[in-house]
Amino acid sequence: ALTYGEGWRTPDPSFKYETPRWLARRISGWFGGLRAGRKQWDAVYAAHRHTLPRDASPFATWVQERYPSERPIVDLGTGNGRDAASFARLGRDVYALDYSAGVLGRAARRPAFRKLPVTFAATNLNDTREVLALGTKLARAEEASDLYGRFLLHALDEPGRDNLYRLASMSLRRGGNLFLEFRTTQDARRAHHFRNGNRHYLDPAEVVGRIEARGGTVLHLSSGTGLAPFEGEDPHVARVVATWNDRPRHP
């Protein structure tokens, strides 16, 4: 009856089984992280692997100029590693994490990374267990790290965004900053170079509220156009810098 409905003796072609939330969560715990959306990102990166830029993004340049540091940095949603490489060339140890195993493999094989201090690893921010394990690892590391996410937040569903704030809360208590650049609600109706139906256009004030609810302190908030132009697109984005250190300071 649970699987086919109360009228299971007389099959109902319109009946659809809906997995209860508690069961979905339990299965996820037994068999590992959620994989929804991975094929989409693998396909996107595979289709554009020859056209995606490989030089540092404007956001990476801005971070290094405004918040220079020699701390390790965790590049969340690294993609083809363009910003990971730029931070590594400045002498920083970089942990380049992404959901797409395909793009990570191609990036790791690039000759440009052979002599750079970059470690690639697949990570699913939708999987709370993976996030807790990563947060514990970073919290116990000898040196505090920065967390960096360019165009990451708006690509995550709500559970993934909440896990990102959880990760920051776990790993940044000793120092380090969270750097985020994401599309705002004002970008929803603007022209986009890449079509992506899974973007979530976010209200910067709401993002700030979520960070503060997790115990963070926002050090910087700005938004507008002209910050992340690409080809013919000039998206409306926000930049957020936050810390969980009780005595926030510049590096």
NORFENQUI-V729938 format. One record per backbone hydrogen bond with DSSP energy under -0.5 kcal/mol. CO is the residue of the C=O (numbers start at 1). NH is the residue of the N-H. Records with the same first field share a line. If there is no record, write none. Layout:
BEGIN
CO->NH ; NH
END
This chain:
BEGIN
1->5
5->8
7->10
9->11
11->13
12->15
17->19
20->24
21->25
22->26
23->27
24->28
25->29
26->30
27->31
28->32
35->38
37->41
38->42
39->43
40->44
41->45
42->46
43->47
44->48
46->49
48->51 ; 52
57->61
58->62
59->63
60->64
61->65
62->66
63->67
72->146
73->75 ; 95
74->76 ; 148
75->78 ; 97
78->81
81->85
82->86
83->87
84->88
85->89
86->90
87->90 ; 92
88->91
93->73
94->96 ; 119
95->75 ; 97
96->121
97->77 ; 78
98->123
99->101
100->104
101->105
102->106
103->107
104->108
105->109
107->110
110->113
111->114
113->116
116->118
117->94
118->120
119->96
121->98
123->125
124->127
126->128
127->131
128->132
129->133
130->134
131->135
132->136
133->137
134->138
135->139
136->140
137->141
138->141
146->74
147->179
148->76
149->151 ; 181
152->155 ; 156
153->156
154->200
157->161
158->162
159->163
160->164
161->165
162->166
163->167
164->168
165->169
166->170
167->171
168->172
172->175 ; 244
176->244
177->147 ; 179
178->180 ; 242
179->149
180->240
181->151 ; 152
182->238
183->202
184->187
185->188
187->190
196->199
199->201
200->202
202->185 ; 204
203->206 ; 207
204->208
205->209
206->210
207->211
208->212
209->213
210->214
211->214 ; 216
212->215
217->219 ; 243
220->241
222->239
224->237
228->235
230->233
233->230
235->237
236->184
237->224
238->182
239->222
240->180
241->219 ; 220
242->178
243->217
245->248
END
